[in-house]
Amino acid sequence: MRHEARLTINGRKWRVRLVPAREMPRDALGDCDHPPGPHPTIRVRRNLTQQRLLEVLAHEVLHAAVPALSEESVTDADRESTRLNSSH
């Protein structure tokens, strides 16, 4: 399984890495560079279920795309997205 990919967000290339849990803070499932440096990176724990990995990746991509959004706003968007997806 490949553990790294590239993604373009707002015209900027981001590296997406699936990492072992030991490389993440204990309370984090994913994170992204704020502010992005010369090689912006999104990291997601690779031991998550496929569904949870996609949810965490979407959360981190939203942070990268709209860095001015607070954690609370991004989490609210996550909940709304989940609600809309489950109603179909």
KOLNU-812156 format. One record per residue (C-alpha): residue number from 1; residue in one letter; x, y, z. Coordinates in Angstrom, 1 decimal, decimal comma, padded with zeros to 4 digits. Layout:
<nodes>
+-----+-----+--------+--------+--------+
|   n | res |      x |      y |      z |
+-----+-----+--------+--------+--------+
| NUM |   A |      X |      Y |      Z |
...
+-----+-----+--------+--------+--------+
</nodes>
This chain:
<nodes>
+-----+-----+--------+--------+--------+
|   n | res |      x |      y |      z |
+-----+-----+--------+--------+--------+
|   1 |   M |  000,0 |  000,0 |  000,0 |
|   2 |   R |  001,3 |  003,4 | -000,9 |
|   3 |   H |  001,5 |  005,8 |  002,1 |
|   4 |   E |  002,0 |  009,1 |  000,3 |
|   5 |   A |  000,2 |  011,1 | -002,4 |
|   6 |   R |  000,1 |  014,6 | -003,8 |
|   7 |   L | -002,9 |  016,9 | -003,8 |
|   8 |   T | -003,5 |  020,4 | -005,2 |
|   9 |   I | -005,4 |  022,6 | -002,9 |
|  10 |   N | -006,1 |  026,2 | -004,0 |
|  11 |   G | -003,4 |  025,9 | -006,6 |
|  12 |   R | -000,8 |  024,8 | -004,1 |
|  13 |   K |  000,7 |  021,3 | -004,1 |
|  14 |   W |  000,3 |  019,4 | -000,8 |
|  15 |   R |  001,8 |  016,1 |  000,3 |
|  16 |   V | -000,6 |  013,7 |  001,9 |
|  17 |   R |  001,0 |  011,1 |  004,2 |
|  18 |   L | -000,5 |  008,1 |  005,9 |
|  19 |   V |  001,6 |  007,7 |  009,0 |
|  20 |   P |  001,9 |  005,3 |  012,0 |
|  21 |   A |  000,1 |  006,4 |  015,1 |
|  22 |   R |  003,4 |  007,0 |  016,9 |
|  23 |   E |  004,2 |  009,9 |  014,5 |
|  24 |   M |  001,0 |  011,7 |  015,5 |
|  25 |   P |  000,2 |  013,5 |  018,8 |
|  26 |   R | -001,7 |  011,1 |  021,0 |
|  27 |   D | -005,0 |  013,0 |  020,7 |
|  28 |   A | -004,9 |  013,6 |  016,9 |
|  29 |   L | -006,1 |  011,5 |  014,0 |
|  30 |   G | -004,7 |  013,9 |  011,4 |
|  31 |   D | -003,1 |  017,3 |  011,0 |
|  32 |   C | -001,9 |  019,8 |  008,4 |
|  33 |   D |  000,7 |  022,4 |  008,3 |
|  34 |   H | -000,4 |  025,8 |  009,6 |
|  35 |   P |  000,9 |  028,0 |  008,0 |
|  36 |   P |  002,0 |  025,9 |  005,1 |
|  37 |   G |  005,8 |  025,9 |  004,6 |
|  38 |   P |  007,6 |  025,2 |  001,4 |
|  39 |   H |  006,4 |  021,6 |  001,4 |
|  40 |   P |  003,0 |  021,6 |  003,0 |
|  41 |   T |  001,9 |  018,3 |  004,4 |
|  42 |   I | -001,3 |  016,7 |  005,6 |
|  43 |   R | -000,8 |  013,7 |  007,9 |
|  44 |   V | -003,4 |  011,1 |  008,7 |
|  45 |   R | -003,1 |  008,0 |  010,9 |
|  46 |   R | -002,9 |  005,0 |  008,6 |
|  47 |   N | -004,4 |  002,5 |  011,1 |
|  48 |   L | -007,9 |  004,0 |  010,7 |
|  49 |   T | -010,8 |  002,3 |  008,9 |
|  50 |   Q | -011,2 |  003,4 |  005,3 |
|  51 |   Q | -014,4 |  005,4 |  006,2 |
|  52 |   R | -012,7 |  007,2 |  009,2 |
|  53 |   L | -009,6 |  007,8 |  007,1 |
|  54 |   L | -011,7 |  009,6 |  004,4 |
|  55 |   E | -013,5 |  011,6 |  007,1 |
|  56 |   V | -010,2 |  012,7 |  008,7 |
|  57 |   L | -008,7 |  013,5 |  005,3 |
|  58 |   A | -011,7 |  015,6 |  004,3 |
|  59 |   H | -011,4 |  017,5 |  007,6 |
|  60 |   E | -007,7 |  018,2 |  007,1 |
|  61 |   V | -008,2 |  019,2 |  003,4 |
|  62 |   L | -010,8 |  021,8 |  004,6 |
|  63 |   H | -008,3 |  023,2 |  007,1 |
|  64 |   A | -005,7 |  023,4 |  004,2 |
|  65 |   A | -008,2 |  025,0 |  001,8 |
|  66 |   V | -009,7 |  027,6 |  004,3 |
|  67 |   P | -007,0 |  028,1 |  007,0 |
|  68 |   A | -009,0 |  030,9 |  008,6 |
|  69 |   L | -011,7 |  028,5 |  009,7 |
|  70 |   S | -011,5 |  027,5 |  013,4 |
|  71 |   E | -011,4 |  023,9 |  014,5 |
|  72 |   E | -015,0 |  024,3 |  015,7 |
|  73 |   S | -016,1 |  025,5 |  012,3 |
|  74 |   V | -014,4 |  022,6 |  010,5 |
|  75 |   T | -015,9 |  020,1 |  013,0 |
|  76 |   D | -019,3 |  021,6 |  012,4 |
|  77 |   A | -018,9 |  021,2 |  008,7 |
|  78 |   D | -017,8 |  017,6 |  009,3 |
|  79 |   R | -021,0 |  016,9 |  011,2 |
|  80 |   E | -023,2 |  018,6 |  008,6 |
|  81 |   S | -021,5 |  016,6 |  005,8 |
|  82 |   T | -022,0 |  013,3 |  007,7 |
|  83 |   R | -025,7 |  014,2 |  008,3 |
|  84 |   L | -026,3 |  015,0 |  004,6 |
|  85 |   N | -024,5 |  011,8 |  003,5 |
|  86 |   S | -026,4 |  009,6 |  005,9 |
|  87 |   S | -029,8 |  011,0 |  004,7 |
|  88 |   H | -029,2 |  009,6 |  001,1 |
+-----+-----+--------+--------+--------+
</nodes>
